[in-house]
Amino acid sequence: MTDTNQIIELIGYLAMILVAMAMVFSSILKLRWFSLVGSALFTIYGFTIGAYPVGAVNGFIMITNMVFLIKMYAQKESFKTLEIDITNKYLKHFLEFHSHDILKFFPGFNPENHYTTAFLILRDMQVAGVFLAEEKNNKLHIKLDYVTPQYRDFKPGDYIYNQQQGAFKEKGITHFVSERFSNAHDKYLMKLGFENSSESSGELLLKKIV
């Protein structure tokens, strides 16, 4: 087998893996991206080996994914926070329903703890997540910042920690503070502007409200 044939075969295998992986994502955005790259590789693979129906069908799938991705990124979504009481029944049922997934990112989370701030994160009036925190000395200590899988694209986080800073500032909040709950959540917060707190030997992440 020549080097060229090996490369073509590898492209086919990689395309198959990416398309298969796309099916396991609950996030529509990730599904579209993996499907786009996989179908693009299958298009190259199909036309290269002379399997024109394979190339043509995957070319159509590739274009379809591109169109949907353009629409998704161009779409202006509406975000809103709905402040609720910690005893709210919907909140209780929401936390129970998503408890297994919540513990993946927030090990040890206890819904019975005391929280001074509680609100639902709404995206186009659909409940995308829950935010629970406790205010101490003008700092808002985040206890739960959970977004359901289909909405995990950083937009809810950008809305809370960047676009909504004015609302928190009006309440006298000067900083967002978060423990290091999990590697995934740490990376998420750092992409949103959180930094290691020099006062906690790296055990806390901090973001100043400006």
N, C-alpha and C positions, 0 to 999 in steps of 0.2 A: 504493500500500500504506500503510495507516494505521500509526501508531506502535505500536498494540496488536498488530497482525499481525506487525510487525517483531520485537517483543519475543518473541512466541510462537515465531517462526521461529528466533530466536537461542537460545531455550531448547532447541529441538529439536536444533540443531547442537551446542550445548554438551553435551547429554545423550549424543549420539552419540560425541563426542570422549572423554568421560569413560569410557564403557563400553568403547570401543576401547582406551584407555590401560590400563584394568584388566587387560586380557589380557596385557600385556607384563611385569607384575610377577611376580617369582618369590616375593616375600613374600606369603603368604596374607592377612596383615593389611591390607596396602596394597591388594591386589586387592579385598577385601571393602569397604573404605571407598570406593574409586573406583566400584565397582559399585553401592554403596548410593546415592551421590549421583547417579550417572548414571541409575539406574532411577527415583529419586524425580523427577528432572526429566522423564524420559520419561513418567511417570505423569501429571504436570501437563500435559505437552504433549498426550498422547493424549486425555485427557478434555476439554481445552480446545478441540481441533479436532474433537471428536466421533468420534474413532477409539477407541471404547470397548474393543475387544479389546486394542489397544496399551496403553491405560491400565490395564486389568485385569491383563494379564500382567506388566507392569512393577511394578504395585502389589504383586503376589505376590512378585516378585523382590526388591523393596525390603524387604518384611517378612521374607523368608528371610535376607537379608543382616543385618538388624537382630538377628535371633535368633542367628545364628552369631557376630556380634560380641559380643553380650552374654555368650554362652558362653565365647568366647575370653578376654575380660577377667576373667570370674569364675573361670576355671579356675586352680587352684593347681598350678603347675608345679614340678618338682623340679630344682634345679640342684646341680651338684657339679663340683669340679675334681679331675682325676686326674693326679697328678704322674708324669712319665715321664722317662726318660733321653733326652738329646739325640740319641743314636744309635738310638732306637726305630725299628723298620722301618715301623710304621704311620704315625708322624709323617713319615718321609721320603716315603712314598707320598702322604700327605695333602697335603703341601706341593707335591709335583710335580703332582698332579692339579689343584690350585687355583692353580697358579703364575701364570697369566695374570690372574686376578681379584685375587690378592694384590698384584701389581705396580701395579695401578690405584690402590691406596690406600697402598702402601708401596714407592715406586719405589726401586730399588737394593737391595732386600732380598736378602740372601745367606744361605741356609740352612746354609752351611758355617761361618759365623762362630761365635765362642764365646758360649755362653749359660749362665748359672748357674742359671736358672729356666726350666723347661719343663713345661707341663701342658696337657691337653686340657680343654676346656669342655664338660661334659655337660649336656644338657637332657632331662629324662625319659629318661635313660640313652642318649640319642642324641648323637653327637659334633656339637656345634654350632660349635666353633671351636678355635683354638689360641692359646696365650699363651706368648711367649718374651721373656725379659728378662735383664738382667745387673745384678747387685748391685754398687754402688760406694759406699763411705762411708755405709752405712746408707740409701742411696737405691736404689730399684728402677727402673732405666732400661729402659723398654719398647722392645723391638725389633720385636715383632709382636703385634698384638692383632686377630686375624682371625676373623670370624664369617661362616659361609656365608650366602648371600643369604636363604634362607627363614627365618633366625632373627634378622634384623636389626631388632629392635624395642626396643633399649636394655636389655632385661631381662638379657642376659648381662653387659653392661657394668656395670649397677647391682649385679649379684651380686658381681662381682670387686672393683670399686673402692669399693663402699659396704658391702655386707653381709659381705664377707670381710676387712674391714680388721683385725679382731681377729687373724686367722691370720697376716697379714703383720706385725702389731705384735709378736706373740710371737717372730718371727724377728729382731726388731731393726730392721725397716724403718720409717723415719719419713716418707718421701715416695715418691710415684709421680712419675716424670719421663718425659716423652716429647718427642722431636723433633717438628718440624712436618713430618710426612710428606706430607700432602695436605690440601686444604681440607675435604674430606668428613670425614676422620678428625679434624681439628682441631675441627670443629663438634660431632662426636660426643663428644669428650672434654670440651669446654666445657660441654655439656649435663649431663655427669656430674660437674661440679664442678671441673674443671681450670682453672687460671688462668695468665696469662703470668708467666714467671719474671723478676723484676726483675734477677736476676744474669746473665741471658743476652741482654739487649737484645731480648727478645721471641722469641728463637730456640727456646726450650724452653717446654713447658707443664708445670705443676707442680700436684700435689694432695697436701695434707698428710694424713697418717693420724692420726686423732684417737681 
